[in-house]
């Protein structure tokens, strides 16, 4: 399997896992969107939306829930990070 095919296969598996866990996240008025899969490092970047943005338990949900499930089900995934944690998204500033 070529590197390109392998990358597409990993991304497809990651998307399947997100589809499977999305209803549980949506049940709490949140959502999750896949942003990127880095096949070299195994890092999956997601964006948490809705109630997840302000939820104090979102980091725990991300690491103990989403990341654990992703690592168990998708070979090669090493970590799941949230886009806001990387500073890639602007957050509103209150003055």
Secondary structure, 3 states (H helix, E strand, C coil): CCHHHHHHHHHHHHHHHHHHHHHHHHCCCEEEEEEEEECCCCEEEEEEEEHHHCCCCHHHHHHHHHHHHHHHHCCCCCEEEEHHHHCCCCCCCCC
